[in-house]
Amino acid sequence: STQMFEGRGHAAVYQKYRFSPGEELQGAILGYLREKGTNPAELAVDVGCGSGQGTLFLAERFGKVVGTDISQAQIQEAKAAPSPPNVSYLVCPAEELPFEDASVDLLASFTAAHWFDIEKFMREVSRVVRPGGCVAISTYTVDMSLHYGTCSEKLTQIFRETWEQLLKYSHNRVKHVLEDYKEIFEALPFPDKKRITDIYDKIPMTVAGVVGYLESASPYQVFLKNDPEAAKTLLPEMEKRLLEVMGVPSPETPLEFWVRHVCILGHKEA
C-alpha cells in the first residue's frame, strides 16, 4: 500500500483535525449491520485507521476493536489519544492482516482503501471476514461545502479554490475517490453488496478546523515539500479570506462543514 502519512508532524496534524464518521455515515453502517444480523458482534477491525477516528466509533458497538495502519507515526498518535479498554492498535499493511481465517465480524476502513493494493487487500478481506460477517468501506469525497449565516456560497467558493490548487498535487490513487470508489466496489468479492454515494454529513467545525483539515490532506503535504514558500502562505491566506467574508475576527468561530460520503457495504454469505 502507499505510504503518505508517515511524518510525525503530519500524524499529529491528522490526529488533531481529522473528523470522525458523522451521524449519517454511522447510521448507514449500523443500519446495514442490523439488517444483516451481524451478531454476535465480537471483533471489528479498522484497516488504515490513521490516528483512530473511525476506530473509536466502532468501539461503542463491538466487544473488541483493533485499528491497523502501515504508519508507525499514525499508530503512535492513536495510542497516545484516550481510548476505551476494548481498543488496541497494530502496525501492519492492509494486505497482510494478522487475524485468523474467518475471525472478523466487521472489517471497516474509513477514507483509506484508495491507498491499498486493492487486489491483495480484497483477498485478505475474503480470508478474515467470517461467514455472516460484514464489510464497510467508506470515504469522504471532495464534494464539500462551508455553511455560515448568509455567506455559505462565498465561503464554499474560497474553500474550493484552495482545494483546486491542492488537487494538482494529489497522488494518482485519489482517482478512486473522484470515481466514488467504483473500482473498489467492483473488486469486493461478496455478491451481496451495495454502494451508497449520497450520504451527506454536517460536521460542526471552526474556521481553524477547516484550515487544519486541509493541512492534514496528503496533497497539501506534497505541495509543502515541493514549494514550501507558496504552501506556507496558501492556508493563512484562505483563513484571512474566510474571516473577512464572515465578518468575524476569530478563527475559533464555529461553522458547519458539509461533506458527501461514499460507503461500500458487503455481507459474506453464512
C-alpha positions as CSV (number, residue, x, y, z in Angstrom):
1,S,0.0,0.0,0.0
2,T,1.0,3.6,-0.5
3,Q,2.6,5.4,2.5
4,M,1.5,9.1,2.5
5,F,1.1,9.8,6.2
6,E,4.4,8.9,7.7
7,G,5.9,12.0,9.3
8,R,5.4,12.7,13.0
9,G,4.3,16.3,12.3
10,H,1.8,15.1,9.7
11,A,0.4,12.4,12.0
12,A,-0.1,15.0,14.8
13,V,-2.0,17.4,12.5
14,Y,-4.0,14.4,11.3
15,Q,-4.9,13.4,14.9
16,K,-6.0,17.0,15.7
17,Y,-8.0,17.9,12.6
18,R,-9.4,14.8,11.0
19,F,-13.1,14.2,11.9
20,S,-14.8,11.1,13.0
21,P,-17.5,9.4,10.8
22,G,-20.6,11.7,11.0
23,E,-24.1,10.7,12.1
24,E,-25.4,9.9,8.6
25,L,-22.5,7.6,7.8
26,Q,-22.7,5.9,11.2
27,G,-26.4,5.4,10.6
28,A,-25.8,3.8,7.2
29,I,-23.3,1.3,8.6
30,L,-25.2,0.5,11.7
31,G,-28.5,0.1,9.8
32,Y,-26.8,-2.4,7.4
33,L,-25.3,-4.4,10.3
34,R,-28.8,-4.6,11.9
35,E,-30.3,-5.6,8.6
36,K,-27.8,-8.4,8.1
37,G,-28.0,-9.5,11.7
38,T,-24.2,-9.3,12.4
39,N,-24.4,-10.9,15.8
40,P,-22.6,-11.7,18.0
41,A,-20.6,-8.6,17.2
42,E,-17.3,-9.7,18.8
43,L,-14.4,-8.4,16.7
44,A,-14.3,-5.3,14.4
45,V,-11.1,-4.3,12.6
46,D,-10.5,-0.8,11.3
47,V,-7.9,-1.1,8.4
48,G,-5.9,2.0,7.6
49,C,-7.1,3.5,10.9
50,G,-4.8,6.5,10.9
51,S,-5.0,8.2,14.3
52,G,-8.1,6.3,15.2
53,Q,-11.2,8.5,14.5
54,G,-13.2,5.6,13.0
55,T,-11.8,3.0,15.4
56,L,-13.4,4.8,18.4
57,F,-16.9,4.9,16.7
58,L,-16.7,1.1,16.4
59,A,-15.6,0.7,20.0
60,E,-19.0,1.5,21.3
61,R,-20.6,-1.4,19.4
62,F,-18.1,-4.3,19.4
63,G,-16.6,-6.4,22.1
64,K,-13.1,-5.9,20.7
65,V,-11.8,-3.4,18.1
66,V,-8.4,-3.4,16.5
67,G,-7.1,-0.5,14.4
68,T,-4.4,-1.3,12.0
69,D,-2.2,1.1,9.9
70,I,1.1,0.8,8.0
71,S,2.3,4.1,9.5
72,Q,4.2,3.8,12.9
73,A,3.7,7.6,13.4
74,Q,-0.1,7.3,13.0
75,I,-0.4,4.4,15.3
76,Q,1.7,6.3,17.9
77,E,-0.8,9.1,17.7
78,A,-3.8,6.7,18.0
79,K,-2.2,5.0,21.1
80,A,-1.5,8.4,22.7
81,A,-5.1,9.5,22.5
82,P,-7.6,8.4,25.1
83,S,-9.4,5.2,24.2
84,P,-11.6,2.6,25.9
85,P,-10.1,-0.7,27.1
86,N,-11.6,-2.8,24.3
87,V,-9.5,-0.9,21.6
88,S,-6.0,-1.8,20.5
89,Y,-3.7,-0.7,17.7
90,L,-1.2,-2.6,15.4
91,V,1.3,-1.5,12.8
92,C,0.8,-3.7,9.7
93,P,0.0,-3.4,6.0
94,A,-3.6,-3.7,4.8
95,E,-2.6,-6.5,2.5
96,E,-1.2,-8.7,5.4
97,L,-3.6,-8.6,8.3
98,P,-2.6,-10.6,11.4
99,F,-6.0,-12.2,12.0
100,E,-7.1,-15.8,11.8
101,D,-9.2,-17.0,8.8
102,A,-12.9,-16.3,9.3
103,S,-12.4,-14.5,12.6
104,V,-13.7,-10.9,12.0
105,D,-17.3,-9.8,12.4
106,L,-16.9,-6.4,10.7
107,L,-14.0,-5.2,8.6
108,A,-14.1,-1.5,8.2
109,S,-12.0,1.2,6.5
110,F,-12.6,4.9,6.6
111,T,-11.1,7.1,3.9
112,A,-8.1,4.8,3.5
113,A,-8.9,2.0,1.0
114,H,-7.7,4.0,-2.0
115,W,-4.2,3.7,-0.7
116,F,-4.2,-0.1,-0.5
117,D,-3.2,-2.6,-3.2
118,I,-6.9,-3.3,-3.9
119,E,-6.5,-6.9,-5.3
120,K,-4.3,-8.1,-2.3
121,F,-6.5,-6.3,0.2
122,M,-9.6,-7.9,-1.1
123,R,-8.0,-11.3,-0.8
124,E,-7.4,-10.5,2.9
125,V,-11.0,-9.3,3.3
126,S,-12.2,-12.6,1.9
127,R,-10.0,-14.6,4.2
128,V,-10.5,-12.8,7.5
129,V,-14.3,-12.0,7.5
130,R,-16.3,-14.8,9.0
131,P,-19.4,-16.2,7.2
132,G,-22.2,-13.9,8.1
133,G,-19.8,-11.0,8.7
134,C,-19.8,-7.6,7.1
135,V,-17.6,-5.1,5.4
136,A,-17.9,-1.3,5.5
137,I,-15.5,0.7,3.3
138,S,-16.2,4.4,3.1
139,T,-14.5,7.6,2.0
140,Y,-15.4,11.2,2.1
141,T,-15.4,12.9,-1.3
142,V,-14.1,16.3,-2.5
143,D,-17.8,17.3,-2.6
144,M,-17.5,19.6,0.5
145,S,-19.1,23.0,1.4
146,L,-18.9,25.5,4.2
147,H,-22.1,26.9,5.9
148,Y,-22.3,30.1,8.0
149,G,-25.2,32.6,8.0
150,T,-25.9,34.1,4.6
151,C,-22.4,33.8,3.2
152,S,-22.2,30.0,2.7
153,E,-21.8,30.2,-1.1
154,K,-18.8,32.7,-0.9
155,L,-17.1,30.6,1.8
156,T,-17.5,27.4,-0.2
157,Q,-16.1,29.2,-3.3
158,I,-13.0,30.2,-1.3
159,F,-12.6,26.7,0.1
160,R,-13.0,25.1,-3.4
161,E,-10.5,27.5,-5.0
162,T,-7.9,26.4,-2.4
163,W,-8.7,22.7,-2.9
164,E,-8.3,23.2,-6.7
165,Q,-4.7,24.4,-6.1
166,L,-4.0,21.4,-3.9
167,L,-5.6,18.8,-6.2
168,K,-2.8,19.4,-8.7
169,Y,-0.5,17.7,-6.1
170,S,-2.8,14.7,-5.4
171,H,-1.5,11.2,-5.8
172,N,-2.9,9.2,-8.7
173,R,-4.7,6.9,-6.2
174,V,-7.0,9.8,-5.4
175,K,-8.8,8.9,-8.7
176,H,-10.6,6.1,-6.7
177,V,-12.1,8.9,-4.5
178,L,-13.0,11.0,-7.5
179,E,-14.8,8.0,-9.1
180,D,-16.8,7.3,-5.9
181,Y,-14.9,4.1,-5.1
182,K,-16.5,2.3,-8.2
183,E,-13.5,0.1,-8.8
184,I,-13.1,-0.8,-5.1
185,F,-16.8,-1.8,-5.0
186,E,-16.4,-4.0,-8.1
187,A,-13.4,-5.7,-6.5
188,L,-15.3,-6.6,-3.3
189,P,-15.6,-10.4,-3.6
190,F,-19.0,-10.8,-1.9
191,P,-22.1,-10.9,-4.3
192,D,-24.3,-9.4,-1.5
193,K,-23.1,-5.8,-1.6
194,K,-24.1,-2.2,-2.3
195,R,-22.6,1.2,-2.8
196,I,-24.2,4.3,-1.4
197,T,-22.9,7.6,-2.9
198,D,-25.2,10.2,-1.4
199,I,-24.5,10.2,2.4
200,Y,-24.3,13.8,3.5
201,D,-22.9,14.8,6.9
202,K,-22.9,18.2,8.5
203,I,-19.8,18.4,10.7
204,P,-19.5,21.1,13.3
205,M,-16.1,22.8,12.9
206,T,-14.3,26.1,13.3
207,V,-12.5,28.1,10.7
208,A,-9.2,26.9,12.2
209,G,-10.5,23.4,11.9
210,V,-11.2,23.8,8.2
211,V,-7.6,25.1,7.7
212,G,-6.3,22.2,9.8
213,Y,-8.2,19.7,7.8
214,L,-6.6,20.9,4.6
215,E,-3.2,20.9,6.2
216,S,-3.8,17.2,7.1
217,A,-4.6,16.3,3.4
218,S,-1.9,14.4,1.5
219,P,-1.8,16.9,-1.5
220,Y,-1.0,19.7,0.9
221,Q,1.9,17.7,2.4
222,V,3.2,17.1,-1.2
223,F,2.8,20.9,-2.0
224,L,4.7,21.7,1.2
225,K,7.7,19.6,0.1
226,N,7.7,20.9,-3.5
227,D,7.1,24.6,-2.9
228,P,7.3,25.4,0.8
229,E,7.0,29.2,0.4
230,A,3.8,29.0,-1.6
231,A,2.4,26.3,0.6
232,K,3.0,28.3,3.8
233,T,1.0,31.3,2.5
234,L,-1.9,29.3,1.0
235,L,-3.8,28.3,4.1
236,P,-3.3,31.6,6.1
237,E,-4.5,33.4,3.1
238,M,-7.6,31.2,2.9
239,E,-8.2,31.7,6.6
240,K,-8.0,35.5,6.2
241,R,-10.5,35.5,3.3
242,L,-12.9,33.3,5.2
243,L,-12.9,35.5,8.3
244,E,-13.3,38.6,6.1
245,V,-16.4,37.2,4.4
246,M,-17.9,36.0,7.7
247,G,-17.1,39.4,9.3
248,V,-15.6,37.8,12.4
249,P,-12.1,38.2,13.9
250,S,-11.6,34.8,15.5
251,P,-10.6,31.6,13.6
252,E,-12.3,29.7,16.5
253,T,-15.6,30.9,15.1
254,P,-17.9,27.8,14.5
255,L,-19.4,26.9,11.2
256,E,-20.7,23.8,9.5
257,F,-18.6,21.7,7.2
258,W,-20.9,19.6,4.9
259,V,-19.3,16.6,3.2
260,R,-20.6,13.8,1.0
261,H,-19.5,10.3,1.8
262,V,-19.4,7.1,-0.3
263,C,-19.9,3.9,1.5
264,I,-19.5,0.3,0.2
265,L,-21.3,-2.3,2.3
266,G,-21.0,-6.1,1.9
267,H,-22.1,-9.2,3.6
268,K,-20.4,-12.6,3.4
269,E,-22.8,-15.4,3.0
270,A,-23.2,-17.6,6.0
